[in-house]
Amino acid sequence: MLTLPLTRERVLDRPIADCFRYLADFSTTEQWDPGVFEADKRTPGPARAGSTFALRLNVLGRSVPADYRLIERDEDRRLVLEGSGPGFTVVDTLDFEALGPARTRLRYQAVMRWDAVPARIAPLLRPWAERLGDQAMTGLTRALVEDGPEQLPARERLAQKLLLPGMVAFTRRGWRTQHSRGLSRRMDGRTVAITGVTAGLGLAAAKELARLGARLILIGRGADRLTAAMQAIRDFAGDAELLPCEAELSSLADTQRLAERLLAELPAIDVLINNAGALFAERGDTPEGHERTLAINLLSPALLCKRLEPMLAERRGRVVNVVSGGLYLQGLALDDLDYQRGDYDGSKAYARAKRGLLALTRLWAEDEPRIAWHAMHPGWAATPGVAKSLPGFDRRMQPFLRTPRQGADTMVWLASHPAVAAHGDDSSGFWFDRAQRPDALLPGTAVDTPTAMSLEAEVRLRGGW
Ligand SMILES: NC(=O)c1ccc[n+]([C@@H]2O[C@H](COP(=O)([O-])OP(=O)(O)OC[C@H]3O[C@@H](n4cnc5c(N)ncnc54)[C@H](OP(=O)(O)O)[C@@H]3O)[C@@H](O)[C@H]2O)c1
């Protein structure tokens, strides 16, 4: 039998409560430990002594399953976990010490045991284990401290200009190469209204936001599906303040009703995330007479932005509009917003509507600086929406697609990180993987300000705001 002990220590510029809460839910290892591909909390509710976690470890590039159990939780002092996988066991101990109001010393000890490995191999394995320990500590520092906007290396800046090579980053590989993947900025006391929470990226984002302590206004279709989403969020995050709101967002009347309800019932909203979206193979008009892709992806989110704007401005709030990397292939068709000319192409209609939402986000960032106006695209993630609207793409790309959590990362980061709040250097932008990205790459796809203003006038007319 081989036993390898490992000890590391780091001083982190974050309050002890932040560090402890973040690490107590061991499934965050996915965000900071390069030795972990995926991590899930198995026991519903908050992480407490007895909670179990299922991990996929990265062992020399191979995915190896491991089970962990939190066996001791001493608030703001100590966490102890036991883990086991094929042929090995490990005990991880994390000790926390406050060095000041925003400074914490973290001591990490791991004792690894391999039953079938002879002890004489120890000198060979020790450097590997030491390297893993260093990488984990570096990852943790990034997650808790160095988690600001990404600075893209020159190679990646060039790749994104070339569009196709840049699209490699849309896969899960792009998410893995982010400098920091930590989501640790607490949102206690803040209210986030988010659309499209019953599935996919919206549900994944809502879970993370609830884990960060945000109060959530959950906007979706179907009371049963909203109830199921609330249960999934509580299983993931523990106690969370959740307010379900039913709305059919392809209807502007329903979106208007939703906005009125939020304005009447809520004292404040800090963040609006327009996540709901859809791509249709066939053209269709809503009962109100708008092409439905336009209605759900542009008219409805624009209406929510404008109706909630005064409330958001009062709180120096944020808007996060979810668009798509597909917009790089399309400009605006201002004279044919409802796609009445030519053969209908669902992907084109979708990309044009998302292009319009990006253009309006940019315009409003100029008009209302009390709000941080952001647009982001999630890359390519495996969600029910992608499976339904792009089945061929979904099948072919399955091994490369991001998980919904990975796709939702930048959405949650934009909602929570102080660097992207109103009045900061990065108070508005078009983001992918926590880095500012160009709005347009192909000739003829950029939207200038007069065109964005004409679009705004048309969208306002239809939305009645
Ligand atoms: N997944 C990707 O790779 C990807 C890539 C680029 C951009 N995006 C964007 O990311 C966002 C989320 O996409 P997703 O992949 O998570 O999609 P999804 O799996 O289809 O989830 C979309 C969510 O929006 C809701 N929604 C759709 N139409 C609605 C309507 N008319 N009224 C109310 N709610 C409605 C859906 O509710 P129902 O279940 O009731 O339909 C669902 O909760 C979208 O804006 C999408 O365009 C995704």
The ligand as a Tripos MOL2 file, in Angstrom:
@<TRIPOS>MOLECULE
LIG
   48    52     1     0     0
SMALL
NO_CHARGES

@<TRIPOS>ATOM
      1 N1        -27.4160   26.3400  -25.9150 N.am      1 LIG1
      2 C1        -26.6200   26.9790  -26.7710 C.2       1 LIG1
      3 O1        -25.6490   26.4160  -27.3120 O.2       1 LIG1
      4 C2        -26.8830   28.4180  -27.0990 C.ar      1 LIG1
      5 C3        -26.0230   29.0340  -28.0220 C.ar      1 LIG1
      6 C4        -26.2130   30.3750  -28.3090 C.ar      1 LIG1
      7 C5        -27.2080   31.0780  -27.6740 C.ar      1 LIG1
      8 N2        -28.0440   30.4600  -26.7970 N.ar      1 LIG1
      9 C6        -29.0910   31.2670  -26.1490 C.3       1 LIG1
     10 O2        -29.1150   30.9670  -24.7720 O.3       1 LIG1
     11 C7        -30.4390   31.1130  -24.2620 C.3       1 LIG1
     12 C8        -30.8690   29.8430  -23.5680 C.3       1 LIG1
     13 O3        -30.8400   28.8050  -24.5170 O.3       1 LIG1
     14 P1        -30.9690   27.2660  -24.1500 P.3       1 LIG1
     15 O4        -30.0510   26.5610  -25.0730 O.co2     1 LIG1
     16 O5        -30.8510   27.0780  -22.6940 O.co2     1 LIG1
     17 O6        -32.4660   27.0090  -24.6450 O.3       1 LIG1
     18 P2        -33.6090   26.0170  -24.0710 P.3       1 LIG1
     19 O7        -32.9870   24.7700  -23.5900 O.co2     1 LIG1
     20 O8        -34.6240   25.9270  -25.1510 O.co2     1 LIG1
     21 O9        -34.2010   26.8580  -22.8790 O.3       1 LIG1
     22 C9        -34.8340   28.0780  -23.1950 C.3       1 LIG1
     23 C10       -35.6900   28.5530  -22.0680 C.3       1 LIG1
     24 O10       -36.4340   29.6780  -22.5460 O.3       1 LIG1
     25 C11       -37.8200   29.4050  -22.3870 C.3       1 LIG1
     26 N3        -38.6620   29.9430  -23.4460 N.ar      1 LIG1
     27 C12       -38.5400   29.7230  -24.7680 C.ar      1 LIG1
     28 N4        -39.5490   30.3270  -25.4110 N.ar      1 LIG1
     29 C13       -40.3050   30.9350  -24.4750 C.ar      1 LIG1
     30 C14       -41.4770   31.7160  -24.5250 C.ar      1 LIG1
     31 N5        -42.0810   31.9770  -25.6760 N.pl3     1 LIG1
     32 N6        -41.9910   32.1750  -23.3760 N.ar      1 LIG1
     33 C15       -41.3970   31.8940  -22.2010 C.ar      1 LIG1
     34 N7        -40.2880   31.1610  -22.0870 N.ar      1 LIG1
     35 C16       -39.7520   30.6860  -23.2230 C.ar      1 LIG1
     36 C17       -37.9070   27.8980  -22.4220 C.3       1 LIG1
     37 O11       -39.1350   27.4880  -21.8640 O.3       1 LIG1
     38 P3        -39.9390   26.2450  -22.5090 P.3       1 LIG1
     39 O12       -39.2000   25.0580  -22.0280 O.co2     1 LIG1
     40 O13       -41.3050   26.4370  -21.9810 O.co2     1 LIG1
     41 O14       -39.8500   26.3990  -24.0050 O.co2     1 LIG1
     42 C18       -36.6920   27.5130  -21.6100 C.3       1 LIG1
     43 O15       -36.9250   27.6610  -20.2390 O.3       1 LIG1
     44 C19       -31.3060   31.4670  -25.4700 C.3       1 LIG1
     45 O16       -31.4740   32.8610  -25.5520 O.3       1 LIG1
     46 C20       -30.4980   30.9800  -26.6440 C.3       1 LIG1
     47 O17       -30.8050   31.6800  -27.8240 O.3       1 LIG1
     48 C21       -27.8970   29.1410  -26.4940 C.ar      1 LIG1
@<TRIPOS>BOND
     1     1     2 1
     2     2     3 2
     3     2     4 1
     4     4     5 ar
     5     4    48 ar
     6     5     6 ar
     7     6     7 ar
     8     7     8 ar
     9     8     9 1
    10     8    48 ar
    11     9    10 1
    12     9    46 1
    13    10    11 1
    14    11    12 1
    15    11    44 1
    16    12    13 1
    17    13    14 1
    18    14    15 2
    19    14    16 1
    20    14    17 1
    21    17    18 1
    22    18    19 2
    23    18    20 1
    24    18    21 1
    25    21    22 1
    26    22    23 1
    27    23    24 1
    28    23    42 1
    29    24    25 1
    30    25    26 1
    31    25    36 1
    32    26    27 ar
    33    26    35 ar
    34    27    28 ar
    35    28    29 ar
    36    29    30 ar
    37    29    35 ar
    38    30    31 1
    39    30    32 ar
    40    32    33 ar
    41    33    34 ar
    42    34    35 ar
    43    36    37 1
    44    36    42 1
    45    37    38 1
    46    38    39 2
    47    38    40 1
    48    38    41 1
    49    42    43 1
    50    44    45 1
    51    44    46 1
    52    46    47 1
@<TRIPOS>SUBSTRUCTURE
     1 LIG1         1 GROUP 0 **** ****
